[in-house]
């Protein structure tokens, strides 16, 4: 069926600020949907309150409304755009769906003659209302765990008495497993039941018999209005039931499922999808399978929208689910659309994988002191990474190398846990680092049968771990001179990094690198092509692996490298890796804009990143995508293969920046600000000398590398003192201390967590106002793109502060100092590209807190507030294609824009919620006000003196 001709103008609802349980995977799906609709000549109107994302870029939709996600905003948009024919609410996660339902209940869509496409309300209601869903599954003969609904405390108690423990409590109409819990015994039940009822917007919970130890699977499906269905991807949770899928280590395709059971699961998923209503689009179905030979299948839930897993499934298969789902919502059928990667096969062609992907979540428990770190039904991860390899073992290693938690992969890095009790405890109470703990347990000699008994992780996965450990043991019996090619190649094929092999052989990483070069053990690159190479792919989307040489009939030996290097001039952009607090989606925004700007300058663009949730890893953002860890060894091999003009590091946050030193040492050109300048800004001593030479004030400071040195420094500086480590992002480890005891404790703690770090100690300017400036510089001229004043006092991390653009009460004298200091520092650091400078203002004197010559967290916010593409401009300056004078700056902003932080404290109820120098927010929204008399500004300002945690 072709496109519905009545649809000419469509409203898309975004997902708002990033929170735990709803992250940038919906920004990715929304961005894809917008592009997909515009291909069909549809006028697109977007509402989303998140300034940090690509989705809210003016180029993404015909009209972008950065407004709060509520029905008042919806009515405003519908009045301004009476031409809107339909709303597509399935691309913005639970937030968008809940808002669409609320608008429907209030009769708003009906009043304005707007149709809902991509889903229907009945389908949402039947899947979100646990009681209705259970009844429907009973009718169609799909088994579910014994369960019942409670909409009162008393009813809940009755159900528990009937079922017995352990039980699962799940709140209706929530996201990220909010309000869900496993209850093992009666003493915890009352509290958890009350919590579940409170958190549900309709005060209802489903209580079901816990299927502990059962295996968990997900299927991602697409369905068109003709009833055609394709199953895009099967995903297996390595963790058994009881851990939220967002917190689970997942593998695609499913590894331990018999073909018979897989076919049965497919049929059930299709049957379920067709029974919940008449809609066209994406759908995610979750199942539990008994861990015995019977492989009994039980349905858990179905989500009739693109889900968190849709982004993962899209990246895992190369099949753009959201893009196709948007087309299906327009009325197309699957057989009318083409596969975006091969361009020659139909979208009604199910992807086939000739590789394995492993997703590992990324947590930030270090930001939530006192939080419960065990995993359960409520999601706690802030981001995720994905590794692609020819085997589960290779993909697992690549995923662990992508996490950026100072590990080189599984084991073989000297950081193994050797405490038996601790290891058993982490296996018993699923810990965030269980992916490493399993390896440690095997290394310690704990039998696989015991690990299985504790974790219920399928024996197939445990044997894969064991094989890796046996390989480590074997390699460790050799040294760099005696290891043979076959064994070294096997180590590389199973994903071990050069650093890990060097650890096993007792030599340097560079020696391993040279040895494999000498032996001809080199990375080859393979295409992600959706069809296991059955058809030619037109999309350059690659992962690396190692292969044994093949020999042709004439005796020629070669390995098959599918990444063909062009003779065009190329630029590599390093991505920002997994989302975490302090380094979120705003850096992904910067990377995407950097790629687009380099393309405009005639470069072939190459993206390296490992985050499956984002637009930067979309297969058609850059000319070439390498889905690889942002990890030295992988990056250097790609650079050697592609031979670019240089690498852009200043757009990918601290992840990319940390690699600048090594790139510089290996003679790789850094595009824009040089490594020397980046390093100078990080080295507090050298930076302060630079400030002194330029007559710019800064708080008294000193550095220390031991607790003794820190105590000596404190005598000179006077308390309160701000203590922070070097080279960190998001204020990691920052703290204000007020006496010697606190200072000593914090310094010892920091040096344990980050050994050999140089600590910075500043005299803390109590009661100061904090401000920051972002600027672009071409090496000769500086243009300040925005100056923001923080509503909260100095000492609260800039990422956790409400920032006002332009400032609301800094006098002309202070503003002039900020402008002068910014220009002087940008030029003194030889900045080429972006720079962010933070200031403390006390008694009308402006002090420098720090300068970062790179893209900052606030650049997307300023770009959206003023309506100017500053990252595009900055990239053109970095590439020396343009000068500041070539741009016609016309910032437009009536009134003020306020960047408002959003927190996910509800996931960690026992955590201290006071704010301080270490960042805790997971996302942000933008608020536009006409004047400072606005009630919302008054409310924010009245709370500025909230308690500042020391």
Secondary structure, DSSP 8 states (H G I E B T S, - for coil): ----TT--EEEEE---S-BTTB-THHHHHHHHHHHHHHHTT-EEEEE---TTSGGGSTTTSSEEE---SSHHHHHHHHHH-TT--EEE-TTSHHHHHHHHHHHHHTTHHHHTT-EEESS-HHHHHHHHSHHHHHHHHHHHT----SEEEESSHHHHHHHHHHH-SSEEEEETT-STTTT-EEE-SHHHHHHHHHHHHHHSTT--EEEEE--TT-EEEEEEEEE-TT--EEEEEEEEESS-TTS-GGGS-EEES-SS--HHHHHHHHHHHHHHHHHS-S--EEEEEEEEE-SSTT--EEEEEEESS--HHHHHHHHHHS--HHHHHHHHHTT--GGGSB-TTTSSSBTTS--B-SSEEEEEEE--GGGSTT------SS----EEEEEEESSHHHHHHHHHHHS-SS--SSS-SS-----HHHHHHHHHTT-TTHHHHHHHHHHHT--HHHHHHHH---HHHHHHHHHHHHHHHHHTTS-TTT--HHHHHHHHHTT--HHHHHHHHTS-HHHHHHHHHHHT--EEEEE--SBTTSS---S-EEEEEE---EE-TTS-EE--------SS-EEEEE---S-BTTB-HHHHHHHHHHHHHHHHTT-EEEEEE--TTSGGGSTTTSSEEEE--S-HHHHHHHHHHH--SEEE-TTSHHHHHTTHHHHHHTT--BSSS-HHHHHHHH-HHHHHHHHHHTT--B--EEEESSHHHHHHHHHHH-SSEEEEESS-STTTT-EEE-SHHHHHHHHHHHHHHSTT--EEEEE--TT-EEEEEEEEEESS-EEEEEEEEEEEETTS-GGGS-EEES-SS--HHHHHHHHHHHHHHHHHTT-EEEEEEEEEEETTEEEEEEEE-S--TTHHHHHHHHT--HHHHHHHHHTTS--GGG-------SSEEEEEEE--GGG-TTS---B-SS----EEEEEEESSTT-HHHHHHHHTTT--B--
